[in-house]
């Protein structure tokens, strides 16, 4: 099984929070920064304000799947952090996917269709 390209260290999260650009919607906040790695990595943050551990893990799995499905459509060599807001608890997969793609468009990290 291939390893999922994720950001795990707190120091890496802090570096992206400080020097990355951010845009937000009602459901998600996205921070993006150029990476020294050739692949695009993602970090997902879901606070206890969003819900209990079952709800937080469900949202994390949904965001990870959205990233996996649209990885080929995004630029490479980026570090992305997605922060879920409390409103994400009531939203379904399609609304989260729409918010994610909207934020990718705001950051101009989606590849141009050929």
C-alpha positions as CSV (number, residue, x, y, z in Angstrom):
1,X,0.0,0.0,0.0
2,X,1.4,3.4,-1.0
3,X,2.0,6.0,1.7
4,X,-0.4,8.9,1.7
5,X,1.4,12.3,1.1
6,X,0.5,14.0,4.4
7,X,1.9,16.7,6.6
8,X,2.3,15.4,10.2
9,X,4.8,17.5,12.1
10,X,3.7,20.5,14.1
11,X,6.7,22.5,12.9
12,X,5.6,22.0,9.3
13,X,2.1,23.1,10.1
14,X,3.4,26.2,11.8
15,X,5.6,27.1,8.9
16,X,2.7,26.8,6.5
17,X,0.4,28.8,8.7
18,X,3.0,31.6,9.0
19,X,4.2,31.9,5.4
20,X,1.4,30.4,3.4
21,X,-1.6,32.2,1.8
22,X,-5.1,31.5,3.0
23,X,-8.6,31.7,1.8
24,X,-11.8,30.6,3.6
25,X,-15.3,29.5,2.9
26,X,-18.1,28.8,5.4
27,X,-17.0,25.2,5.6
28,X,-13.2,25.2,5.1
29,X,-10.1,27.3,5.4
30,X,-7.2,26.4,3.1
31,X,-3.5,27.4,3.5
32,X,-1.1,26.9,0.6
33,X,2.6,27.2,0.4
34,X,5.3,26.1,-2.1
35,X,7.1,23.0,-0.9
36,X,10.6,21.7,-1.3
37,X,9.1,18.3,-2.2
38,X,8.1,17.5,-5.7
39,X,4.7,16.1,-4.6
40,X,1.7,17.9,-3.2
41,X,1.1,17.1,0.4
42,X,-1.9,17.7,2.5
43,X,-2.5,18.4,6.2
44,X,-6.0,18.2,7.7
45,X,-7.0,20.0,10.9
46,X,-10.4,19.4,12.6
47,X,-10.8,21.1,16.0
48,X,-12.8,19.7,18.9
49,X,-15.2,22.6,18.3
50,X,-16.4,20.7,15.2
51,X,-17.6,17.7,17.2
52,X,-16.6,14.5,18.9
53,X,-13.9,12.1,17.6
54,X,-16.3,10.2,15.4
55,X,-17.5,13.4,13.6
56,X,-13.9,14.8,13.3
57,X,-12.6,11.5,11.9
58,X,-15.5,11.4,9.4
59,X,-14.7,14.9,8.2
60,X,-11.0,14.1,7.9
61,X,-11.7,11.0,5.8
62,X,-13.9,13.0,3.5
63,X,-11.3,15.7,3.0
64,X,-8.6,13.1,2.4
65,X,-10.8,11.4,-0.2
66,X,-11.6,14.7,-1.9
67,X,-7.8,15.5,-2.1
68,X,-7.1,12.0,-3.5
69,X,-9.8,12.3,-6.2
70,X,-8.6,15.7,-7.4
71,X,-4.9,15.3,-6.9
72,X,-4.3,15.0,-10.6
73,X,-6.1,18.4,-11.2
74,X,-3.9,20.4,-8.8
75,X,-0.4,21.7,-9.2
76,X,2.5,19.7,-7.8
77,X,5.1,20.8,-5.3
78,X,2.7,22.3,-2.8
79,X,1.9,22.0,0.9
80,X,-1.8,22.4,1.6
81,X,-3.5,22.6,5.0
82,X,-7.3,22.3,5.1
83,X,-8.9,23.4,8.3
84,X,-12.6,22.3,8.9
85,X,-14.9,24.8,10.4
86,X,-17.8,23.8,12.7
87,X,-20.3,24.2,9.8
88,X,-18.6,21.3,8.1
89,X,-20.3,18.9,10.6
90,X,-23.7,19.3,8.9
91,X,-22.5,19.2,5.3
92,X,-22.3,16.2,3.1
93,X,-19.5,15.1,0.8
94,X,-20.6,17.1,-2.3
95,X,-20.7,20.4,-0.3
96,X,-17.2,19.7,1.1
97,X,-16.0,18.8,-2.4
98,X,-17.5,22.0,-3.8
99,X,-15.9,24.1,-1.1
100,X,-12.5,22.4,-1.6
101,X,-12.6,23.0,-5.4
102,X,-13.7,26.6,-4.9
103,X,-10.7,27.2,-2.6
104,X,-8.3,25.6,-5.1
105,X,-9.7,28.0,-7.7
106,X,-9.1,31.0,-5.4
107,X,-5.5,29.9,-4.8
108,X,-5.0,29.3,-8.6
109,X,-3.6,25.8,-7.9
110,X,-5.9,23.9,-10.4
111,X,-4.2,22.8,-13.6
112,X,-5.6,24.3,-16.8
113,X,-7.7,21.8,-18.8
114,X,-6.0,20.8,-22.1
